[in-house]
Amino acid sequence: MKKFIYTFFMAIVLFNSCSLDEIPVTSVGKDAIFGSEDGLETYAYSFYDMFPSGIDLHYQEGFLADYGAVNALDNFITLNAYNETTSGGWSWDQLRNVNYFISNCTNEKVDEKVRNNYLGIARFFRAYFYFNMVKRFGDVPWIDKPLDVDDEVLYAPRDSRELVMENVYADLQFACNNITTTDASGSLITKWVAYALAARVSLFEGTFRKYHQLNLATKAETWLERTVENAGYIIDHAGKKLYTAAGPQKSYRALFTNDNPLTDEILLAVCSSADLGVYHDANWKWTSATYGTRLNLIRPFINTYLRLDGTPYTDKDGWETEDFYEECQNRDYRLSQTIRTPGYTREGEIALPDYAGYARLGYQPLKFCVDETAGDNKTLNTNALPLFRYAEVLLNYAEAKAELNTLTDDDWSNTIGALRARAGISGGLASKPTQADPYFKQTYFPSVSDPVILEIRRERAIELSLEGFRFDDIRRWKCGDLVKMSWYGMYLPELNKALDVDRNGTPDVIFYTSEEGLNNAQAEIDWDKYSSTCATVQVSTDIKSNNLQVVKAGKTGYYLAWNLQNDSKRVWGKKQYLYPIPSLVMVKNPNIIQNSGWEDGAGNDGN
């Protein structure tokens, strides 16, 4: 089967409503749609519009992930910059589209097994829709039919999280049991994608209920057991495996740069096509200083990548003052497949981080960015972008079993050990850890003592970095304060001096504090020779400066830093684990009650 390109057209039915009660516009009778398999298939393609496009994919991750520095603080975590009048997301048009299909997919001209396949796909997307709504708002109305303009449900209060999530799980189980679509392209919903979403949803809900101490009828343990069941079924029956064909130094990144999904591991991806003129803009986002979020990873996160022998980098003497070259040596190979490190080339040329443009902190992502440079300033990418991977399934399985205290050494070896082996790590693969890494615990999860859970969280952050999971993860673990981490970058041994960052014998960058410092640094090298290849970047030792900043690190060196003057404006309070319901929603339906802490227009003040 050819890969399905997510251009999201609907040949028969067009739905553009943002209301719960709009009547769908049809160009032909319902019988033409629901009376044949072709009609059902065409309608079902419209559901894929719920997925983010290649252009939108993971964009928000840059703003709210704790491991990235971006252009500016997101309003949601900026003092009094977000409230019920600025909130959004209470949109139900996609749900009505799905419910209309489910209510009308009853024509007996179509074989029941065929109908159930497409009903399974529809219920998969209803579950996907509601999962996102519950993550954002908590309790929401459960609606399982297309509504009329006078339907009393339009004025009903929110239903409980318990009711909604049990219905979500029922939808996913129906999807798992009834979807028969097969797909070798990695671009369509199959039963394995349904099982993967069931595992993802169950892990989120189980850990959210555990760490937020929600006393609901279905306990956290039940949801975690559901995670194990659904992820375990994929492990045992789907025939998937981690992609390793390109070796430990290339396999991981290949998952994100191939035009065709590498379906050994990828269950579902957003696909593009040059032939059809369907592109995305990953290169542009990850290379431009002005387009996108200009996300740089921060040094505390870089410090969490293990050494190749499986030991923590921060166990090494002198790690605090290792420069960029030193800190990139003998590390988990995913580091060099996630950011530009010494030795990286593009089109045969050395490609260090773009210090004078994109790489303000020195840690420039390349995970989704192809090595060809043609798309660096335009929307021209065609590499497939994964939505569901077998690696996530392994991580979900391992975390759920660890939370249930049932993870064995064999489980560890087959999940975390396998992921680390793919990344070139040789130590600690066969058995669970017995000691907590003090740096990782203190920096990220000081309240967690279990070394197994700590290491699974480390692995999840590294393996799934920039893929859109992190903000959900820190919310379900009740660790939202992590978004207030200061944005520190790489270590600089000296200022006002030309640095050979990759140690190839040529100067690469001068971080200078004054014109005099710059002139002195240029005078020490053959500036006429290196002026076109050696970047110059002005920095300030004043943390209130709007320039790139530096802070002391040790006796002589500095850390790059960004936007430290805004640290006092970052807020996180208990109410921010949910978003406020937009105020207009409650004007239209007074029975909808605002989420706790956001009442009466209260802003995000950190309470």
Order of alpha helices (4+ residues) and beta strands (2+ residues): beta-beta-alpha-alpha-alpha-beta-alpha-alpha-alpha-alpha-alpha-alpha-beta-alpha-beta-alpha-alpha-beta-beta-beta-alpha-alpha-alpha-alpha-alpha-alpha-beta-beta-beta-alpha-alpha-beta-beta-beta-alpha
